[in-house]
Structures are given as C-alpha cells and as structure tokens.
Amino acid sequence: MNSLDIYFQSIAKECEPSNLYNPINYILSQDGKRIRPRLVILAAELFGIHPEEVKHVATAFEMLHNFTLIHDDIMDQAPLRRGLPTVYKKWNSNIAILSGDALAIMALQELLKAPCDDATKIKISDLFARTSLEICEGQQYDLDFETMEEVCIEDYIKMIRLKTAVMLAGCLKSGAIFAHASKKDQQALYDYGINIGIAFQLKDDILDLYSDTQVFGKITGGDIKENKKTFLYLTALKEANEQQHSDLTHYFSSTDFDDAQKIQEVKKIYEAIGVKEKTEILMNQYVQEACRCLDAVSVTEDKKGKLYELANALVSRDK
C-alpha cells in the first residue's frame, strides 16, 4: 500500500485554488485504514491481477469514501476524525462541502484512467454510481432515524448495509469485474463484503462507546451525545425493563443534557442489559456468514487467506 499512499498524496498537490484542494490533500494524506482500496486490490489479486493495474479503481473508491467522511462530519458536527480536526473544523463548512464535491468528481476521473476495455470500465462505473447512490440513501435513513420515535433493529441493519456495507462490497466486486471473474465469483465477493461491512459497523457502534479516544480517533460516546439510534441503543430499548426504558427514552429525547452525565448514565443501562456482548454475538455471526460466502469463490484456499484474515481483523480492531 506504500505506493498507493504516495499516489494519494500527489493527487491534489499544488492544485489551485488552495482552499479547494488543500482539504483534499489533508484528508487523503491522513493515516486511515485504507480498507476500501485494499479490498479492490485483494479481489483483483485473487484472479491474477497485479495491484498496479487496478490502482486507479482502488483510488477512486478511497476518494469516494473520503468524500462521504467530509460531508458526514459536517452533518454529525464531529470535531475529530482519525485523531485530527475534521475538514470543516480545520477550515469551515462551506469549504468542506465544496472540497467534498470536488473529491467525488476527481474519483470519477480516476475511474476513467483505469487500464481496461470500455465494456469493463462501464461495468465498474455503473457499480460505482449505484454504490454512491446507496450510500446517500443510507445516510438519509441515518438522519431520519434521529427524529423518528420508533426504529426497529431490522431497519437499522438495512441502514448500515446501505451506509457502510455496500461500499466494501462494491470495492470487492469492482476488483473482480476488472479481473473478468465469473458473475458467480463477483456475487460471492459482493456478499462477503456486505457481511463484513455490517460486522464492521457493529464494531464501530461498540468502539464509539467502549474505546480509547486517543486510539479510536473520535470522541467517545458521540453516538449517545447525538441521540444516534445504534444497534446498542435499539437492543437496549428492546431488552429494557420499564424503568430502563423510561430512562433511555428520556436521555434520547434531547441533546440538552450534560454530555458526560448522559453518556455515563446510558452506559450504565447498556452494561446492566449486556448490550455490548449481544452486539458482539451478532457481529461474529456476520463474520461467519462472510467466510461462508468467501468459501464459494472459485480460487484456491491459500489465495483467499488474506480475506479470511481481514474479516476477523475488522472485528478485533481497537480503532
């Protein structure tokens, strides 16, 4: 990934106007997990493609991901991302919106640079566009949930499938499309991505509350502070006794509480119900299903080793 990191740092370097491109260079140069480009590359490698050949596709998905982060942080009013000030905090919301828009357009330009035939490029571009739209749908559901009185767990899983999982799935399928893999293998990798994506978001729900801010790179308890209806909250609400249910709905009825006290009190309820453990059980079920999907990909087991390892690494991480 070192060569790709160097490429990311060069994309917006010395471009003008600086207030448009400096935020892009800032976010692309950060030490992120680079999961999305890794998935593009790993999927292509399964079928004999060298990472350099699929570099532009991998870059496009990483740029799309970072575009969503810039805009999401504005909507969530998040002050930190990867342990650093978010783009809108470092500059301002107007610059962040415009830089995010530019980043999305630059991602499309990267796809056009991919060294493949036109038919393959169209297939990848169609997947890229569909993935982008689904992410927007997921983000809108997430925003809608903040003001809805009732949200069921099934609706939440649907939301995180759109907001988080389709991106990982799209990365994997794009690598397989680039490599001219069979439709069966493309679908198996896509399904693997959906399952690890849902597991990944469930882990994020846990880390938001049960993590070290210095390691996680975000404010601990931010989901509670912003009344986010995460899997932890929805499970707690479903399992709560009458008093716990009343307290939860009270704390999630407004943001006009002392943040530290609100987080502490809600966390006590979560721990009394065992929400963290229940979330981990479901998360591991999705990982197991992901591995079953990966089993169906028609390449040798040793070639799939890195993807099996990645599925487990995503849910054992601390940031």
Secondary structure, DSSP 8 states (H G I E B T S, - for coil): -HHHHHHHHHHSTT-SSHHHHHHHHHHHTS----HHHHHHHHHHHHTT--GGGGHHHHHHHHHHHHHHHHHHHHHHT--EETTEE-HHHHS-HHHHHHHHHHHHHHHHHHHHT-SS-HHHHHHHHHHHHHHHHHHHHHHHHHHHHHH-S---HHHHHHHHIIIIIHHHHHHHHHHHHHTT--HHHHHHHHHHHHHHHHHHHHHHHHHHHSS-HHHH-S-TTHHHHTT---HHHHHHHHH--HHHHHHHHHHTT-S-S-HHHHHHHHHHHHHHHTHHHHHHHHHHHHHHHHHHHHHTSSS-GGGGHHHHHHHHHHHH---
